[in-house]
Amino acid sequence: MSLFGSANFGLPRLKPLPSKRSHVVSVLDIGSTKVVCMIGRLTPRAESQILPGRTHSIEVIGIGHQKSRGVKNGVIADLDAVESVVRLAVDAAERMAGLTIDSLIVNVSAGRLQSDVYTATIDLGGQEVEANDLKKVLAAAGHQSLRTDRAILHSLPTGFSLDGERGIREPLAMFGDVLGVDMHVLTAERPALKNLELCVNRAHLSVEGMVATPYASGLAALVDDEVELGCAAIDMGGGTTTISVFAEGKLVHADAVGLGGHHVTTDLARGLSTRIEDAERLKVVHGSALPNSADERDIISVPPIGEDDRDQPTHVPRALVSRIVRARIEETLELIRDRIQRSGFSPIVGKRIVLTGGASQLTGLPEAARRILARNVRIGRPLGVSGLPAAAKGPAFSTAVGLMIYPQVADLETHAAGSGMFSTLGGNSRFARMGQWLKESF
C-alpha cells in the first residue's frame, strides 16, 4: 500500500549521501514547458572555497528533455500525457548514461505551496543543551505543523534561541533555562502530490523524494554569499513563477504564483490572432520587456491562424508585440513584489534578487525587474555542475540541477515520522519504498 493512503503518511525522505563513495542520483523536473530527467554521479569532495556548502561534486552523465504535455500552470491536467512524456525523458537520460534507474527525486510546483514558521520552547532548568533536548524542541515545533489536508515537503530549523537570545546557530552544549526553535515548514496540498506520484509510478518508477521547485532553483542559482546574507531567487517558468528566500544558509520562505512565460505567449496568440507556436517564436525573437523607440518603425509579419494558403500574414509594428509582452511581465513582477512584501521577508531579501528559469531569458527582463522590484537583479544559471550539454547550461535548467544538489542539504531537515514521533534524518532513514502496489496492480 502506498504511504499516501494513510492519513498520517510521511513523504518519501532521502537517506543521507554516502560520504566516502560516489553515488548515482536521478531527478525529474516536471514543468509546464518541458520535462527534464537528469542522472548524475555525486562524488564526495574536499572542503573548498568555491560553493563551500557542497559536500559532493556533481557530474551529469545522462540527460533527457521533452516538450511537456498534460501540465497546466504546474498542475497535472492529463495523467496519460504526462506519463508518456516522463517515459520519453527518462528513457533518453538512461540511454545516454548507459544505466537504468528505478527511483527519482521529483520537483513540486503545484499544490498551493505554503510557508509557515512554527516556534516552540522547552524548559532546560539551567542545564546544558543535549542532543535529546534538540530533538524535543524540534518535535514540539513539528507537532504544531502536522495537518491532515497538507503534506510537509520541507521542515527546516531556521534558528534557535536560549533564554530569549535569538539567532543561535548551534545551541548544543550551551547552558540556559529555556531553549526555543523557529521551524520553517513548507507544505503542499496532498492531492497534488498524490497525482505527481501517480504519474511517476505509472511510468514504472518510484519517487525517492519530493522537493519544492523554489527550493531547488535557489540551491542551483544562488552563490554562498547570497544564501548567507539573504536573497530571493525568482524562478520564472512556463506556467508558474516561484519565489524562495534564503538567509543564514537556509531556506526561510517560499511561494508560488500561477503566472509564467506561457501566459505571455497566449496573450500574444490572442492579441495578434496567430497560432501558439508562432506566438512563442515572435516572443523569443521580437518580444521585449522594455520600451524602445525603434519599435514603432520596425514592422514584423505575423503568420495567420488558418490553414488556407490564401491567408496573408498580417504586418504589425514591433511595438505592439512589446506592449503585449510588457503588460503581462509587469503584472507578474508586481505580483511577486507584493508577495515578497506581504511575506514579511522583504528586509531579509534586502537588495538582492536572482532571476532564473526559462522565462527569465526574455529580452529586457532584468531591467524591468530592477525597476518594478526596486532591487539589484542578476540572471542566475545553474552553478557547479559538470557534464551539462551547452543547451542545458541556461537558467531553464536551474530546477533540474537544484534537484541534483538537494541530497547534499537534505539532512538539514527534521521530519515528523508517521507515528507522531520525531526522527531526525540520521543514518537510519531508509528510502520510503512507494508505489510498489501500483506496479503490481497495473
C-alpha positions in Angstrom: 0.0 0.0 0.0 1.3 3.4 -0.8 2.2 5.7 2.1 -0.1 8.3 0.6 -3.0 6.1 1.6 -2.8 6.7 5.3 -3.8 10.0 6.9 -0.5 10.4 8.8 1.7 9.5 6.0 5.2 10.9 5.7 6.5 11.8 2.2 9.4 9.7 1.0 12.6 11.0 2.6 16.1 10.7 1.2 18.7 8.8 3.0 21.9 10.6 3.6 24.5 10.5 0.9 27.4 8.2 1.4 30.3 10.4 2.5 33.1 8.0 1.3 32.0 6.7 -2.1 30.3 8.1 -5.2 26.5 7.7 -5.6 24.2 8.0 -8.6 21.3 10.4 -8.3 18.4 10.7 -10.8 16.0 13.6 -10.8 12.9 14.6 -12.7 11.7 18.2 -13.3 8.1 18.1 -14.4 7.3 21.6 -15.7 4.6 23.3 -17.7 7.0 23.8 -20.7 9.3 20.8 -20.5 10.0 17.7 -18.6 13.7 17.0 -17.8 15.3 13.9 -16.4 18.9 14.1 -15.3 21.1 11.3 -14.0 24.3 12.5 -12.2 27.2 11.0 -10.3 27.8 12.6 -6.9 31.4 12.2 -5.7 32.5 13.2 -2.2 34.8 16.3 -2.5 37.1 18.1 -0.1 36.1 21.4 1.5 36.6 24.2 -1.0 36.2 27.9 -1.1 34.1 27.6 -4.2 30.5 26.7 -3.3 31.5 25.8 0.2 28.1 24.3 1.1 28.5 21.4 -1.3 29.8 18.1 0.1 29.9 16.4 -3.3 30.8 17.3 -6.8 28.2 16.6 -9.4 28.8 15.2 -12.9 25.8 14.8 -15.2 26.1 11.5 -17.0 22.6 11.4 -18.6 20.0 14.0 -19.6 16.7 13.8 -21.5 14.2 16.5 -22.0 10.9 16.6 -23.7 8.3 19.2 -24.5 5.7 19.0 -21.7 2.2 17.8 -22.3 -0.6 17.5 -19.8 0.7 20.0 -17.3 -1.0 23.4 -17.0 0.3 26.1 -14.6 2.4 23.4 -12.8 -0.7 21.3 -12.2 -1.1 17.8 -13.8 -4.1 18.1 -16.0 -3.7 14.8 -18.0 -2.1 11.8 -16.4 -1.6 9.8 -19.6 0.1 12.7 -21.4 2.4 13.4 -18.5 3.2 9.7 -18.1 4.3 9.3 -21.7 6.5 12.4 -21.6 8.1 11.2 -18.4 8.8 7.8 -20.0 10.5 9.5 -23.0 12.6 11.9 -20.9 13.7 9.1 -18.6 14.4 6.8 -21.5 16.7 9.3 -23.2 18.6 10.0 -20.0 19.0 6.3 -19.3 20.3 5.7 -22.8 22.9 8.5 -22.5 24.0 7.4 -19.0 24.1 3.7 -20.1 22.2 2.6 -17.0 18.6 2.1 -15.9 17.0 3.9 -12.9 14.1 2.8 -10.7 13.5 5.9 -8.5 13.7 9.7 -8.8 13.7 12.9 -6.9 10.8 15.0 -8.2 10.0 18.7 -8.0 6.7 20.2 -6.8 5.3 23.5 -8.0 1.6 22.7 -7.6 -0.5 22.2 -4.5 -0.5 25.8 -3.4 2.8 25.8 -1.6 2.7 27.5 1.7 5.4 28.6 4.1 4.8 28.8 7.9 7.1 29.4 10.8 6.3 27.5 14.0 8.0 28.4 17.3 8.4 26.0 20.2 10.3 26.2 23.5 11.2 23.7 26.2 12.5 24.1 29.8 16.1 23.3 30.4 16.3 24.2 34.1 19.7 25.8 33.8 21.3 22.6 32.4 23.4 22.4 29.2 21.7 21.6 25.9 21.9 17.9 25.0 21.1 16.2 21.7 17.9 14.9 23.3 16.7 18.5 24.1 17.2 19.5 20.5 15.1 16.5 19.5 12.4 17.5 22.0 12.1 21.1 20.9 12.1 20.2 17.2 9.4 17.6 17.9 7.3 20.3 19.7 7.6 22.6 16.7 7.0 19.7 14.3 3.8 18.6 16.0 2.2 22.1 15.6 2.7 21.8 11.8 1.0 18.4 11.2 -2.2 18.8 9.2 -4.4 16.2 7.6 -5.1 18.2 4.4 -1.5 19.2 3.7 1.8 17.3 3.5 5.1 18.6 4.7 7.7 19.0 1.9 10.4 20.6 4.0 10.9 21.5 7.6 14.0 23.4 8.5 15.0 24.7 11.8 16.0 28.3 10.9 17.4 29.4 14.2 17.5 28.6 17.9 17.1 30.8 21.0 18.4 30.5 24.5 16.6 32.4 27.2 15.2 34.7 24.6 18.5 35.4 22.9 17.8 34.7 19.2 20.0 33.9 16.3 21.9 31.0 17.9 23.0 28.5 15.2 24.3 25.6 17.3 23.0 25.5 20.9 24.5 22.1 21.7 26.5 22.1 25.0 25.4 25.7 25.8 23.7 26.5 29.1 20.3 28.1 29.7 16.8 27.9 31.2 14.7 28.0 28.0 15.6 26.6 24.6 13.5 27.7 21.7 13.4 27.0 18.0 11.9 28.6 14.9 10.9 26.0 12.3 10.2 26.9 8.7 7.7 24.4 7.4 6.8 24.3 3.7 3.7 22.3 2.9 1.6 21.4 -0.2 -1.9 20.0 -0.7 -1.9 16.2 -0.6 -3.9 15.5 -3.8 -1.4 17.4 -6.0 1.4 15.3 -4.6 -0.6 12.2 -5.0 -1.2 12.9 -8.7 2.5 13.7 -9.1 3.5 10.4 -7.6 0.9 8.6 -9.7 2.4 9.9 -12.9 5.8 8.7 -11.9 4.5 5.3 -10.7 2.6 4.7 -14.0 6.0 5.1 -15.8 7.1 2.2 -13.5 9.3 4.3 -11.3 9.2 5.3 -7.7 9.5 8.6 -6.0 12.6 8.9 -3.9 11.9 12.3 -2.5 9.9 15.4 -3.3 11.5 18.9 -3.4 9.7 22.2 -3.8 10.6 23.9 -7.1 11.6 27.2 -5.4 14.0 25.4 -3.1 15.6 23.5 -5.9 16.1 26.6 -8.2 17.5 28.6 -5.3 20.0 25.8 -4.5 21.2 25.8 -8.1 21.3 29.6 -8.9 22.4 31.3 -5.7 26.0 31.7 -4.6 27.1 31.2 -1.0 27.2 34.9 0.0 23.7 35.4 -1.3 22.4 32.4 0.7 24.2 33.7 3.8 23.3 37.4 3.7 19.7 37.0 2.5 18.5 36.8 -1.1 15.4 35.9 -3.1 15.5 33.6 -6.1 12.7 34.0 -8.5 12.2 31.1 -10.9 10.1 32.2 -13.9 8.9 29.0 -15.6 6.4 28.4 -18.3 3.3 28.1 -16.1 4.3 29.2 -12.7 6.7 31.6 -11.1 8.1 30.6 -7.7 9.9 32.6 -5.1 12.4 31.4 -2.5 14.0 33.4 0.2 17.3 32.2 1.7 19.1 33.6 4.8 21.9 32.4 7.0 22.4 29.4 4.7 18.8 28.2 4.9 15.6 28.4 3.0 13.3 30.7 5.2 10.4 31.3 2.9 8.8 30.0 -0.4 5.8 30.9 -2.5 4.4 30.3 -6.0 2.2 32.2 -8.3 0.4 30.7 -11.3 1.8 33.1 -14.0 4.7 32.4 -16.3 6.2 32.7 -19.7 3.4 30.7 -21.3 0.9 33.4 -20.3 2.9 35.9 -22.4 2.7 33.5 -25.3 -1.0 33.0 -25.1 -1.5 36.8 -24.7 0.4 37.3 -28.0 -1.5 34.5 -29.7 -4.8 36.2 -28.8 -3.7 39.7 -29.4 -2.2 39.0 -32.8 -4.6 36.2 -33.6 -1.8 33.7 -34.5 -1.0 30.1 -33.5 0.6 29.4 -30.2 3.9 28.1 -31.7 4.1 31.3 -33.9 3.4 33.5 -30.9 6.2 31.7 -29.0 8.6 32.4 -31.8 7.6 36.1 -32.0 8.0 36.4 -28.2 11.6 34.9 -28.3 12.7 36.8 -31.4 10.9 40.2 -31.1 9.4 40.4 -27.6 11.0 42.7 -25.1 10.1 43.8 -21.6 11.5 47.2 -22.3 10.0 50.0 -24.4 12.2 51.0 -27.4 11.8 54.0 -29.7 12.8 52.0 -32.8 9.9 49.5 -32.1 7.3 51.8 -33.7 9.2 51.8 -37.0 10.1 48.1 -37.2 7.3 46.1 -38.9 7.1 42.4 -38.3 4.9 39.9 -40.1 2.5 37.6 -38.1 1.6 34.3 -39.7 -2.2 33.8 -39.9 -4.1 31.2 -37.9 -5.9 29.5 -40.8 -4.7 26.5 -42.9 -5.7 28.3 -46.1 -2.8 29.3 -48.3 -4.7 32.4 -49.5 -4.5 33.9 -46.0 -1.8 36.6 -46.0 0.3 37.2 -43.0 -0.6 40.5 -41.2 2.0 43.2 -40.5 2.2 44.9 -37.2 4.7 47.3 -35.6 7.1 45.5 -33.2 6.0 48.0 -30.5 2.6 46.1 -30.4 4.4 42.8 -29.6 6.5 44.5 -26.9 3.4 46.2 -25.4 1.6 42.9 -25.0 4.7 41.2 -23.6 5.3 44.1 -21.2 1.8 44.2 -19.8 2.0 40.6 -18.7 5.6 40.7 -17.4 4.8 43.8 -15.4 1.7 42.2 -13.9 3.8 39.1 -12.9 6.6 41.2 -11.4 4.2 43.4 -9.5 2.6 40.2 -8.1 6.0 38.9 -7.0 6.9 42.3 -5.4 3.6 42.2 -3.4 4.1 38.6 -2.3 7.6 39.4 -1.1 6.3 42.5 0.7 3.4 40.5 2.3 5.6 37.6 3.4 7.4 39.9 5.9 10.8 38.8 4.5 11.3 41.9 2.5 14.1 43.2 4.9 15.9 39.9 4.7 15.9 39.9 0.9 17.4 43.3 1.1 18.6 44.5 -2.3 19.4 41.0 -3.7 17.3 39.2 -6.3 18.3 36.4 -8.6 16.1 35.6 -11.6 16.2 32.2 -13.1 14.0 29.8 -15.0 13.3 29.7 -18.8 11.1 32.8 -18.9 13.9 34.9 -17.3 15.7 34.9 -20.7 13.2 37.3 -22.2 14.9 40.4 -23.6 14.9 43.3 -21.2 13.6 41.3 -18.3 16.4 42.1 -15.8 15.9 45.8 -16.4 12.1 45.6 -16.0 12.6 43.6 -12.8 15.1 46.2 -11.4 12.5 48.9 -12.0 9.5 47.1 -10.6 11.2 45.3 -7.7 13.5 48.3 -6.9 16.4 45.9 -6.2 19.6 44.6 -7.8 18.8 41.8 -10.2 21.0 39.3 -11.9 20.2 36.3 -14.0 21.1 33.0 -12.3 22.3 30.0 -14.1 22.9 26.6 -12.5 26.2 26.6 -10.7 28.9 24.0 -10.0 27.8 21.0 -12.2 29.9 19.4 -14.8 28.9 17.4 -17.8 25.9 19.6 -18.8 25.4 19.9 -22.6 25.6 23.5 -23.8 21.8 23.6 -24.3 21.2 22.7 -20.6 23.5 25.4 -19.1 20.9 28.1 -19.1 18.5 29.3 -16.4 15.8 27.0 -17.8 17.6 24.0 -16.2 18.1 25.5 -12.7 15.3 23.4 -11.1 16.7 20.1 -12.5 20.2 20.9 -11.3 18.9 22.0 -8.0 17.2 18.6 -7.5 20.7 17.1 -8.1 22.2 19.4 -5.4 19.4 18.8 -2.9 20.6 15.4 -1.5 23.6 17.3 0.0 21.3 19.5 2.1 18.5 17.0 2.8 20.0 16.3 6.3 19.4 19.9 7.4 15.8 18.9 7.7 13.9 17.3 10.6 10.6 15.5 9.9 7.8 14.2 12.0 7.6 10.5 11.4 4.1 9.0 10.7 3.7 7.7 14.3 3.9 11.3 15.5 7.3 10.5 17.0 10.2 12.5 15.6 13.1 11.2 13.7 16.0 13.4 12.8 17.4 12.5 9.4 20.3 10.5 10.7 21.8 7.4 9.2 18.7 5.3 9.8 16.0 6.8 7.5 15.6 4.3 4.6 14.0 5.2 1.3 10.3 5.0 1.7 9.5 2.5 -1.0 6.5 3.9 -2.6 4.1 2.9 -5.3 5.2 -0.8 -5.2 1.5 -1.8 -5.1 0.8 0.4 -8.2 3.4 -1.5 -10.2 1.8 -4.8 -9.1 -1.8 -3.7 -9.6 -1.4 -2.2 -13.1 
